[in-house]
Amino acid sequence: MPTQITIKSDNFIKNHLLLPMFALLLLELCLEFTQLDVWLASHFYNVELHQWPYREHWLTQTVLHKVGRYIVYAIGIVLLLCWLTAFRSKSAFYAYRRHLTFLLFASLAGPFIITYLKSHTHIYCPWDLALFGGNKPHIRLFDAIDDRLTVGHCFPSGHSGLGFTFVSLYFFFLLVKPEYKYQGLTAGLLTGFIFGINQEIRGAHFFSHDVFALAVCWFSSLPLFMVFFSRQFK
């Protein structure tokens, strides 16, 4: 059976909303406006050859990008099947049907929001930039946008977002098995950053793109958790 716990609203909001918001915003601004993003990316770009050496590498492109994405999709299908069976009264998951519903919605919310933002933002991938042999300008998060520019289809990072969507496991375990909540958080952070660093090595994203993807996944899971389990708060 799920663990019945009471959550103190003030502490929860401070630790899960205010502190993460401040930390992620500070990190995002630091990456965007100190040129740290560009400096990090430059380590993976070969100036002499004018190319990203690991863009098409079997490990970065095939294993960590393509196969990694399919593994996340497979996990999503398993979650969907567990959720569907949870509504059968004799199912082992019956007592967890609300928790699984939350986990399914929270896991989908981040990637869907990221996909929407990618189709509307004018921030480009490193491999598209004139800085790295491309033909696009380097546009930061709060820069003015020229109306003639096309959509960048690069911000936030979609691939790291697939990994960061697992931070929803933190909230899931917070009520189901509180002793495993940090393992759930670690799973999401580790997967997201592995996917993200891989894309940075390929020249597909800046680190700030991954940080923003993490913020989207965390702050889409948080309000859903508070809505689904509002009775747990006091």
C-alpha positions as CSV (number, residue, x, y, z in Angstrom):
1,M,0.0,0.0,0.0
2,P,1.2,3.6,-0.6
3,T,2.7,5.3,2.4
4,Q,0.3,7.8,4.1
5,I,2.3,10.9,4.9
6,T,1.4,14.5,5.6
7,I,3.4,17.2,3.8
8,K,4.0,20.6,5.4
9,S,3.2,23.1,2.7
10,D,5.6,25.8,3.7
11,N,8.6,23.6,3.8
12,F,7.6,21.8,0.6
13,I,7.2,25.0,-1.3
14,K,10.5,26.4,-0.1
15,N,12.5,23.2,-0.8
16,H,10.8,22.2,-4.0
17,L,9.8,25.5,-5.6
18,L,11.7,28.5,-4.4
19,L,15.2,27.0,-3.8
20,P,15.3,25.0,-7.1
21,M,13.9,28.0,-9.0
22,F,16.6,30.3,-7.6
23,A,19.4,27.8,-8.2
24,L,18.3,26.9,-11.8
25,L,17.7,30.6,-12.7
26,L,21.1,31.6,-11.4
27,L,22.8,28.8,-13.3
28,E,20.9,29.5,-16.5
29,L,21.8,33.2,-16.4
30,C,25.5,32.4,-15.6
31,L,25.7,30.1,-18.6
32,E,24.0,32.5,-20.9
33,F,25.7,35.8,-20.0
34,T,29.3,34.8,-19.1
35,Q,30.0,33.0,-22.4
36,L,30.5,29.9,-20.3
37,D,28.1,28.1,-22.7
38,V,30.3,28.9,-25.7
39,W,33.5,28.2,-23.9
40,L,32.3,24.7,-22.9
41,A,31.1,23.9,-26.5
42,S,34.3,25.1,-28.0
43,H,36.2,22.1,-26.4
44,F,34.2,19.8,-28.7
45,Y,34.6,21.7,-31.9
46,N,37.7,21.2,-34.2
47,V,38.6,24.7,-35.4
48,E,41.2,23.4,-37.9
49,L,38.8,20.9,-39.5
50,H,35.7,23.1,-39.1
51,Q,33.6,20.3,-37.7
52,W,32.3,18.5,-34.7
53,P,34.3,15.3,-34.6
54,Y,31.8,13.3,-32.6
55,R,28.7,14.4,-34.3
56,E,28.3,11.2,-36.3
57,H,30.3,8.9,-33.9
58,W,28.6,5.5,-33.3
59,L,28.6,6.0,-29.5
60,T,27.2,9.5,-29.4
61,Q,24.8,9.3,-32.3
62,T,23.7,5.7,-32.4
63,V,24.0,4.4,-28.8
64,L,23.4,7.4,-26.6
65,H,21.1,9.4,-28.9
66,K,19.1,6.9,-30.9
67,V,19.1,3.8,-28.7
68,G,18.8,6.0,-25.6
69,R,15.7,7.6,-27.0
70,Y,14.2,4.2,-27.8
71,I,14.9,2.9,-24.3
72,V,13.0,5.9,-22.8
73,Y,10.1,5.1,-25.2
74,A,10.1,1.5,-24.1
75,I,10.0,2.5,-20.4
76,G,7.1,4.8,-21.3
77,I,5.2,1.9,-22.8
78,V,5.8,-0.2,-19.7
79,L,4.5,2.7,-17.5
80,L,1.4,3.0,-19.7
81,L,0.7,-0.7,-19.4
82,C,1.1,-0.6,-15.6
83,W,-1.3,2.4,-15.5
84,L,-3.9,0.6,-17.6
85,T,-3.8,-2.5,-15.5
86,A,-4.0,-0.4,-12.3
87,F,-7.7,0.2,-12.8
88,R,-8.5,-3.5,-12.5
89,S,-9.6,-4.2,-8.9
90,K,-7.6,-7.4,-8.7
91,S,-4.5,-5.8,-10.1
92,A,-1.4,-5.5,-7.9
93,F,-1.2,-1.8,-8.9
94,Y,-4.8,-1.1,-8.0
95,A,-3.8,0.8,-4.7
96,Y,-1.4,2.9,-6.8
97,R,-3.7,4.0,-9.5
98,R,-3.6,7.7,-8.5
99,H,0.1,7.6,-8.1
100,L,0.6,5.9,-11.5
101,T,-1.8,8.4,-13.1
102,F,0.3,11.2,-11.7
103,L,3.6,9.6,-12.9
104,L,2.2,9.1,-16.4
105,F,1.0,12.7,-16.7
106,A,4.2,14.1,-15.1
107,S,6.4,12.1,-17.3
108,L,4.6,13.3,-20.5
109,A,4.3,16.9,-19.4
110,G,8.0,17.9,-19.6
111,P,8.7,16.4,-23.1
112,F,5.5,17.9,-24.5
113,I,6.3,21.4,-23.2
114,I,9.8,21.1,-24.5
115,T,8.6,20.1,-27.9
116,Y,6.2,23.1,-28.0
117,L,9.0,25.5,-26.9
118,K,11.4,24.0,-29.5
119,S,8.9,24.8,-32.3
120,H,8.6,28.5,-31.2
121,T,12.0,29.6,-29.9
122,H,14.7,31.2,-32.1
123,I,17.7,29.8,-30.2
124,Y,19.9,27.7,-32.5
125,C,22.1,24.7,-32.0
126,P,25.9,25.2,-31.7
127,W,26.5,23.4,-35.0
128,D,24.2,26.0,-36.7
129,L,26.1,29.0,-35.4
130,A,28.5,31.2,-37.3
131,L,30.8,30.8,-34.3
132,F,31.2,27.2,-35.2
133,G,31.2,27.2,-39.0
134,G,27.4,27.6,-39.5
135,N,25.4,30.6,-40.7
136,K,23.1,31.4,-37.7
137,P,23.6,34.1,-35.1
138,H,24.2,33.2,-31.4
139,I,21.0,34.2,-29.7
140,R,20.7,34.0,-25.9
141,L,17.5,33.6,-23.9
142,F,16.6,37.2,-23.4
143,D,18.0,38.7,-26.6
144,A,15.9,40.6,-29.1
145,I,14.8,38.6,-32.1
146,D,15.0,39.7,-35.7
147,D,11.6,39.0,-37.3
148,R,13.4,37.5,-40.4
149,L,15.0,34.7,-38.4
150,T,13.5,31.2,-38.6
151,V,12.6,29.1,-35.6
152,G,15.6,27.4,-34.1
153,H,14.1,24.0,-33.2
154,C,16.8,23.6,-30.6
155,F,15.8,25.1,-27.3
156,P,15.3,23.6,-24.8
157,S,17.1,20.3,-25.3
158,G,14.7,17.6,-26.3
159,H,17.0,14.7,-25.8
160,S,18.1,15.6,-22.3
161,G,14.5,16.4,-21.5
162,L,13.7,12.7,-22.2
163,G,16.1,11.8,-19.4
164,F,15.1,14.6,-17.0
165,T,11.5,13.5,-17.3
166,F,12.4,10.8,-14.8
167,V,12.8,13.4,-12.0
168,S,9.0,12.7,-11.7
169,L,10.1,9.5,-9.9
170,Y,11.2,11.7,-7.0
171,F,7.6,12.8,-6.4
172,F,6.2,9.4,-7.1
173,F,8.4,7.7,-4.5
174,L,7.8,10.6,-2.1
175,L,4.4,9.0,-1.4
176,V,4.8,5.4,-2.5
177,K,8.2,4.7,-1.0
178,P,9.8,7.8,0.6
179,E,13.1,6.0,1.3
180,Y,13.6,5.8,-2.5
181,K,12.8,9.4,-3.4
182,Y,16.4,10.4,-3.8
183,Q,17.1,7.3,-5.9
184,G,14.3,8.5,-8.2
185,L,15.7,12.0,-8.4
186,T,19.2,10.6,-9.1
187,A,17.8,8.4,-11.9
188,G,16.3,11.5,-13.6
189,L,19.3,13.7,-13.1
190,L,21.8,11.1,-14.2
191,T,19.9,10.1,-17.3
192,G,19.2,13.7,-18.3
193,F,22.8,14.8,-17.9
194,I,24.2,11.8,-19.7
195,F,21.9,12.5,-22.6
196,G,22.6,16.2,-22.4
197,I,26.4,16.0,-22.3
198,N,26.3,13.6,-25.2
199,Q,24.4,16.2,-27.3
200,E,26.9,18.9,-26.2
201,I,29.8,16.7,-27.4
202,R,28.0,16.3,-30.8
203,G,27.4,20.1,-31.1
204,A,23.6,19.7,-30.8
205,H,23.1,21.8,-27.7
206,F,24.6,24.1,-25.2
207,F,24.7,23.2,-21.5
208,S,22.1,26.0,-20.8
209,H,19.7,24.1,-23.1
210,D,19.9,21.1,-20.8
211,V,19.5,23.2,-17.6
212,F,16.4,24.8,-19.0
213,A,15.1,21.3,-20.0
214,L,15.6,20.2,-16.4
215,A,13.7,23.2,-15.2
216,V,10.8,22.4,-17.5
217,C,10.6,18.8,-16.3
218,W,10.9,19.7,-12.6
219,F,8.4,22.6,-12.7
220,S,5.9,20.6,-14.7
221,S,6.0,17.7,-12.3
222,L,5.7,19.8,-9.2
223,P,2.3,21.5,-9.8
224,L,0.9,18.2,-11.0
225,F,2.0,16.6,-7.8
226,M,0.4,19.3,-5.7
227,V,-2.9,19.0,-7.6
228,F,-3.0,15.1,-7.5
229,F,-2.1,14.9,-3.8
230,S,-3.5,18.1,-2.4
231,R,-5.1,16.2,0.5
232,Q,-1.6,15.3,1.7
233,F,-0.7,18.9,2.4
234,K,-1.3,20.9,5.5
